């Protein structure tokens, strides 16, 4: 009896999954006609910009909407991964071991890149690991179809159309053939996951074959990442990030994540390295203090190279992931501890509720989108200061409860 119920449940689950997949693949006739009109118009626009008609045709002829792209673009995950969970995955033992093997297997490519760019090889290996699992997972979406779907849909039209123009340049210059253009659902390509505009601006030919082949050439992919960091201001003699300990009574009210001061100035306020003493040269370097999980979590001094990593991906979690993966690939380094695991970041729905409540209380978040960015953090810090809380701007459950309780009290008046 139990076995039959189990079989029935499994079959039902398969049926639901199959039905959802079939639904996801459906495109209405109206949408298909609308896309066809957009496609025809965009192909004409490419030709008007001077793109060879044969290239414009190869890009656009026969394209159809990819429903998977619309689904991924409109259905962002409800739950936000805590930074400590992300960091543990980004710099996991498995990724470290794979990174060391990949670096050894492609030492020649890393050496060729090193001869041209003075960028830390462990950092490059870490970027490679996070972007494509060292070339193993590059994405298999048709980049042109993905970008065309996004451009037609309209929410990200400007971005997607600029990427399609760059794709046309790539093909015209012989950097890639139409069939080479495979990548992520959002248009990132190759072993180092460049979007087309970044490819055109920063991709380089290291192996000397006349192509900027970030798909099949490890040297070109790693060299392109090194070039991006170099243009972003990479300093070979500077650190990236260091964990620090804040003093008791640290003035959170005067701190902002963008405030940059010499390490010596922070040291005079009692900010210390978590492990060891500051190097003499580093005392004169400017650094920002990052407190990504609030006053209850670890703090970091972020140098200019950290900002260069954020030019690659504008995410504090990503830059920390690259930095600590690189540290662990180069030696035995422990990951930061002491995260506030009982005060997890908010879901998208909770973030919208927080933004709504803050704005109604007079702390304008400059929009209600479920994403906690600089404006929302600034509004939260203002609320925290006014209500006697530590103004760290961390949007966790404790801050959420405090803001919503204040909103409820205000509503009762």
C-alpha positions as CSV (number, residue, x, y, z in Angstrom):
1,X,0.0,0.0,0.0
2,X,2.7,2.4,1.1
3,X,4.8,1.5,-2.0
4,X,1.9,2.2,-4.3
5,X,1.3,5.6,-2.7
6,X,5.0,6.4,-3.1
7,X,4.9,5.5,-6.8
8,X,1.8,7.6,-7.3
9,X,3.4,10.6,-5.6
10,X,6.5,10.3,-7.7
11,X,4.5,10.0,-10.9
12,X,2.5,13.0,-9.8
13,X,5.6,15.0,-9.2
14,X,6.9,14.1,-12.7
15,X,3.6,15.1,-14.2
16,X,3.7,18.5,-12.5
17,X,7.3,19.1,-13.5
18,X,6.5,18.1,-17.1
19,X,3.5,20.3,-17.2
20,X,5.5,23.3,-15.8
21,X,8.2,22.7,-18.4
22,X,5.6,22.6,-21.2
23,X,4.0,25.8,-19.9
24,X,7.4,27.5,-19.7
25,X,8.0,26.7,-23.4
26,X,4.8,28.2,-24.6
27,X,4.9,31.5,-26.5
28,X,1.7,33.2,-27.5
29,X,1.0,34.1,-31.1
30,X,0.9,37.7,-30.2
31,X,4.3,37.6,-28.5
32,X,5.7,35.6,-31.5
33,X,4.4,38.3,-33.9
34,X,5.7,41.1,-31.7
35,X,9.1,39.5,-31.5
36,X,9.2,39.0,-35.2
37,X,8.5,42.7,-35.8
38,X,11.2,43.6,-33.3
39,X,13.7,41.2,-34.9
40,X,13.1,42.6,-38.4
41,X,13.5,46.1,-37.2
42,X,16.6,45.4,-35.2
43,X,18.2,43.6,-38.1
44,X,17.5,46.7,-40.3
45,X,19.0,48.9,-37.5
46,X,22.2,46.8,-37.5
47,X,22.6,47.4,-41.2
48,X,21.9,51.1,-40.8
49,X,24.8,51.2,-38.3
50,X,27.1,49.8,-41.0
51,X,27.0,46.1,-40.1
52,X,27.4,43.9,-43.1
53,X,24.0,42.6,-44.2
54,X,25.3,39.1,-44.2
55,X,26.4,39.4,-40.6
56,X,23.2,41.0,-39.5
57,X,21.3,38.2,-41.2
58,X,23.4,35.5,-39.7
59,X,22.7,37.0,-36.3
60,X,19.0,37.6,-36.5
61,X,17.5,35.3,-39.2
62,X,15.2,32.7,-37.7
63,X,15.6,33.9,-34.1
64,X,12.7,33.1,-31.8
65,X,11.9,34.0,-28.2
66,X,13.6,31.9,-25.6
67,X,11.0,31.5,-22.8
68,X,13.7,30.3,-20.4
69,X,15.3,33.7,-20.5
70,X,12.1,35.5,-19.7
71,X,11.5,33.1,-16.8
72,X,14.9,33.6,-15.3
73,X,14.9,37.4,-15.8
74,X,11.5,37.8,-14.1
75,X,11.7,35.2,-11.4
76,X,14.6,36.3,-9.2
77,X,15.1,34.0,-6.1
78,X,13.1,35.0,-3.1
79,X,15.7,34.0,-0.6
80,X,19.0,35.9,-0.4
81,X,22.0,33.8,0.4
82,X,23.9,35.0,3.5
83,X,27.4,36.2,2.7
84,X,29.0,33.6,5.0
85,X,27.2,30.8,3.1
86,X,28.4,32.4,-0.2
87,X,31.9,32.7,1.0
88,X,32.1,29.2,2.3
89,X,31.0,27.9,-1.1
90,X,33.2,30.3,-3.1
91,X,36.4,29.3,-1.2
92,X,35.5,25.7,-0.4
93,X,38.1,23.0,0.0
94,X,36.9,21.4,-3.3
95,X,37.2,24.7,-5.2
96,X,40.6,25.3,-3.7
97,X,41.9,21.9,-4.7
98,X,40.5,22.2,-8.2
99,X,42.1,25.6,-8.4
100,X,45.5,24.4,-7.5
101,X,45.2,21.6,-10.1
102,X,44.0,24.0,-12.8
103,X,46.8,26.4,-12.0
104,X,49.4,23.6,-12.3
105,X,47.9,22.2,-15.5
106,X,47.9,25.6,-17.1
107,X,51.0,27.1,-15.6
108,X,52.2,28.0,-19.1
109,X,49.1,30.1,-19.7
110,X,49.5,31.9,-16.4
111,X,53.1,32.6,-17.1
112,X,52.3,34.1,-20.5
113,X,49.7,36.3,-18.8
114,X,52.2,37.2,-16.1
115,X,54.7,38.4,-18.7
116,X,52.2,40.9,-20.0
117,X,50.2,41.9,-16.9
118,X,51.4,42.3,-13.4
119,X,48.4,40.7,-11.8
120,X,48.5,38.1,-9.0
121,X,48.1,34.7,-10.6
122,X,46.2,33.3,-7.6
123,X,43.6,36.1,-8.1
124,X,43.3,35.2,-11.7
125,X,42.9,31.6,-10.9
126,X,40.2,32.5,-8.3
127,X,38.3,34.6,-10.8
128,X,38.5,31.7,-13.3
129,X,37.2,29.3,-10.6
130,X,34.2,31.5,-9.6
131,X,33.3,32.4,-13.2
132,X,33.4,29.0,-14.9
133,X,34.7,26.4,-12.5
134,X,38.1,26.6,-14.2
135,X,36.6,26.4,-17.7
136,X,34.2,23.5,-17.0
137,X,30.9,25.5,-16.8
138,X,30.6,28.3,-19.3
139,X,26.9,28.1,-20.1
140,X,25.3,26.7,-23.2
141,X,22.7,29.4,-24.1
142,X,22.7,30.9,-27.5
143,X,24.0,34.4,-26.5
144,X,22.3,36.2,-29.4
145,X,19.0,34.5,-28.8
146,X,19.2,35.3,-25.1
147,X,20.1,39.0,-25.7
148,X,17.4,39.3,-28.4
149,X,14.8,38.0,-26.0
150,X,15.9,40.4,-23.3
151,X,15.9,43.3,-25.8
152,X,12.4,42.5,-27.1
153,X,11.0,42.1,-23.6
154,X,12.0,45.6,-22.8
155,X,12.9,45.5,-19.1
156,X,16.6,45.4,-19.9
157,X,16.4,46.7,-23.5
158,X,19.2,49.3,-23.4
159,X,21.6,46.8,-21.9
160,X,20.7,43.9,-24.3
161,X,20.7,46.0,-27.4
162,X,24.2,47.4,-26.5
163,X,25.4,43.9,-26.1
164,X,24.0,42.8,-29.5
165,X,25.8,45.7,-31.2
166,X,29.0,44.5,-29.6
167,X,28.3,41.0,-30.8
168,X,28.1,42.4,-34.3
169,X,31.5,44.0,-33.9
170,X,32.9,40.7,-32.5
171,X,31.8,38.8,-35.6
172,X,32.9,41.5,-38.0
173,X,36.3,41.6,-36.6
174,X,36.7,37.9,-36.8
175,X,37.0,37.5,-33.0
176,X,34.2,34.9,-32.9
177,X,32.0,33.0,-35.3
178,X,28.2,33.0,-34.9
179,X,28.2,29.4,-33.5
180,X,30.9,30.2,-31.0
181,X,28.6,32.6,-29.1
182,X,27.4,30.4,-26.3
183,X,27.3,31.5,-22.7
184,X,25.1,32.3,-19.7
185,X,21.4,33.1,-19.9
186,X,22.2,36.8,-19.4
187,X,24.9,37.0,-22.1
188,X,28.2,36.4,-20.3
189,X,30.6,34.3,-22.3
190,X,33.7,32.1,-22.0
191,X,35.9,30.9,-19.3
192,X,36.0,34.3,-17.6
193,X,32.3,35.2,-18.4
194,X,32.7,38.5,-20.3
195,X,29.6,40.2,-21.6
196,X,30.1,41.3,-25.2
197,X,30.8,45.0,-24.5
198,X,33.4,44.0,-21.9
199,X,34.8,41.6,-24.4
200,X,35.3,44.3,-27.1
201,X,36.8,46.7,-24.5
202,X,39.1,44.3,-22.6
203,X,39.6,40.9,-24.3
204,X,43.1,40.3,-25.5
205,X,45.0,37.7,-27.6
206,X,47.7,36.2,-25.5
207,X,48.5,33.0,-27.4
208,X,49.1,34.9,-30.6
209,X,46.7,33.2,-33.0
210,X,45.0,36.5,-33.9
211,X,41.8,35.8,-32.0
212,X,40.6,36.8,-28.5
213,X,39.4,33.3,-27.7
214,X,38.0,33.4,-24.2
215,X,36.2,30.0,-24.8
216,X,39.0,27.6,-25.8
217,X,42.2,29.5,-24.9
218,X,43.0,29.6,-21.2
219,X,45.7,32.2,-21.9
220,X,43.3,34.5,-23.7
221,X,40.7,34.1,-21.0
222,X,43.0,34.7,-18.1
223,X,44.8,37.5,-20.0
224,X,41.5,39.2,-20.7
225,X,40.7,39.1,-16.9
226,X,44.1,40.5,-16.1
227,X,43.6,43.3,-18.6
228,X,40.3,44.2,-17.1
229,X,41.8,44.4,-13.6
230,X,44.8,46.4,-14.9
231,X,42.6,49.0,-16.5
232,X,40.5,49.1,-13.3
233,X,43.7,50.1,-11.4
234,X,45.2,46.9,-10.1
235,X,48.3,47.6,-8.0
236,X,50.6,44.6,-7.9
237,X,52.2,45.8,-4.7
238,X,49.0,46.4,-2.7
239,X,46.9,43.9,-0.7
240,X,43.3,43.2,-1.6
241,X,41.5,42.9,1.7
242,X,42.3,42.1,5.3
243,X,40.1,41.1,8.2
244,X,40.2,43.7,11.0
245,X,39.0,44.0,14.6
246,X,37.1,47.2,15.4
247,X,37.6,48.7,18.9
248,X,34.9,48.9,21.5
249,X,33.0,52.1,21.1
250,X,33.7,52.3,17.3
251,X,31.9,55.3,15.9
252,X,29.5,53.7,13.5
253,X,27.7,57.0,13.1
254,X,30.7,58.5,11.4
255,X,31.4,55.4,9.3
256,X,30.1,54.7,5.8
257,X,31.1,51.8,3.5
258,X,32.5,54.3,1.0
259,X,34.6,56.3,3.4
260,X,38.2,55.9,2.4
261,X,41.1,56.8,4.8
262,X,44.7,55.9,5.2
263,X,45.2,52.7,7.3
264,X,47.2,54.8,9.8
265,X,44.1,56.9,10.4
266,X,42.0,53.8,11.0
267,X,44.7,52.4,13.3
268,X,44.7,55.6,15.4
269,X,41.0,54.9,16.0
270,X,41.9,51.5,17.3
271,X,41.2,49.4,14.1
272,X,43.6,46.4,14.2
273,X,44.5,43.5,11.9
274,X,42.7,40.4,13.1
275,X,46.0,38.5,12.7
276,X,49.3,40.2,13.0
277,X,50.5,43.8,12.5
278,X,50.1,46.2,9.7
279,X,52.9,46.3,7.2
280,X,54.7,49.6,7.2
281,X,53.9,50.3,3.5
282,X,50.2,49.5,4.1
283,X,49.8,52.2,6.8
284,X,49.9,54.8,4.1
285,X,47.4,53.1,1.8
286,X,43.8,54.2,1.7
287,X,41.3,51.6,2.6
288,X,37.5,51.4,3.2
289,X,36.0,49.6,6.2
290,X,33.5,46.9,5.2
291,X,31.0,45.5,7.7
292,X,29.0,43.3,5.4
293,X,27.0,41.5,8.1
294,X,26.7,44.3,10.5
295,X,28.3,45.1,13.8
296,X,27.8,41.5,15.0
297,X,30.0,40.1,12.2
298,X,33.6,40.4,11.0
299,X,34.9,43.6,9.5
300,X,37.4,44.1,6.7
301,X,39.8,46.8,5.3
302,X,39.3,46.9,1.6
303,X,42.1,48.4,-0.6
304,X,42.0,49.7,-4.1
305,X,42.5,46.2,-5.5
306,X,39.2,45.2,-3.9
307,X,37.5,47.9,-5.8
308,X,39.2,46.6,-9.0
309,X,37.6,43.3,-8.4
310,X,34.3,45.0,-8.0
311,X,34.8,46.4,-11.5
312,X,34.6,42.7,-12.6
313,X,31.4,42.1,-10.6
314,X,29.9,44.9,-8.5
315,X,29.3,42.7,-5.4
316,X,31.1,42.8,-2.0
317,X,30.4,39.1,-1.6
318,X,32.0,38.3,-5.0
319,X,35.1,40.3,-4.3
320,X,35.5,38.7,-0.9
321,X,35.0,35.3,-2.5
322,X,37.7,35.9,-5.1
323,X,40.1,37.3,-2.5
324,X,39.7,34.4,0.0
325,X,39.7,31.8,-2.7
326,X,43.0,33.3,-4.0
327,X,44.4,33.3,-0.4
328,X,43.5,29.7,0.1
329,X,44.8,28.6,-3.3
330,X,48.1,30.3,-2.5
331,X,48.4,28.9,1.1
332,X,46.5,27.5,4.1
333,X,44.3,30.4,5.2
334,X,41.2,30.2,7.4
335,X,38.0,31.8,6.3
336,X,36.5,34.6,8.5
337,X,34.4,33.4,11.4
338,X,32.0,35.0,13.8
339,X,29.1,35.7,11.4
340,X,25.7,36.5,12.8
341,X,24.1,33.2,11.7
342,X,21.0,34.0,13.8
343,X,20.4,37.2,12.0
344,X,20.1,36.2,8.4
345,X,19.5,38.7,5.5
346,X,16.0,39.4,4.5
347,X,14.0,37.7,1.7
348,X,13.0,39.8,-1.3
349,X,9.5,40.2,0.2
350,X,10.8,41.2,3.6
351,X,13.2,43.7,1.9
352,X,10.2,45.3,0.2
353,X,8.3,45.5,3.4
354,X,11.4,47.0,5.1
355,X,11.7,49.6,2.4
356,X,8.0,50.4,2.5
357,X,8.1,50.9,6.3
358,X,11.3,53.0,6.3
359,X,9.9,55.3,3.6
360,X,6.6,55.7,5.5
361,X,8.5,56.5,8.6
362,X,10.3,59.3,6.8
363,X,13.5,57.5,5.9
364,X,13.3,57.4,2.1
365,X,14.8,54.3,0.5
366,X,14.5,55.9,-3.0
367,X,12.5,53.1,-4.3
368,X,10.9,49.8,-3.2
369,X,12.3,46.9,-5.2
370,X,13.3,44.2,-2.7
371,X,17.0,44.9,-3.2
372,X,19.0,46.3,-0.3
373,X,21.4,48.8,-2.0
374,X,23.2,51.9,-0.8
375,X,20.0,54.0,-0.6
376,X,18.2,51.5,1.5
377,X,21.2,51.0,3.8
378,X,21.6,54.8,4.2
379,X,17.9,55.0,5.1
380,X,18.2,52.1,7.6
381,X,21.3,53.7,9.2
382,X,19.3,56.9,9.7
383,X,16.5,55.0,11.3
384,X,19.0,53.1,13.5
385,X,20.7,56.4,14.7
386,X,17.4,58.0,15.5
387,X,16.2,54.9,17.5
388,X,19.4,54.3,19.5
389,X,20.5,51.3,17.6
390,X,24.0,50.6,16.2
391,X,23.9,52.3,12.8
392,X,25.6,49.6,10.8
393,X,23.0,49.5,7.9
394,X,22.7,45.7,8.0
395,X,19.3,44.6,6.8
396,X,18.9,41.5,8.9
397,X,15.9,40.1,10.7
398,X,16.6,42.2,13.9
399,X,16.6,45.4,11.9
400,X,13.4,44.3,10.1
401,X,11.6,43.6,13.3
402,X,12.6,47.0,14.8
403,X,11.5,48.9,11.7
404,X,8.2,47.1,11.3
405,X,7.4,47.5,15.0
406,X,8.1,51.3,14.7
407,X,5.8,51.4,11.7
408,X,3.1,49.6,13.6
409,X,3.4,52.0,16.5
410,X,3.2,54.9,14.1
411,X,0.1,53.5,12.5
412,X,-1.6,53.2,15.9
413,X,-1.3,57.0,16.6
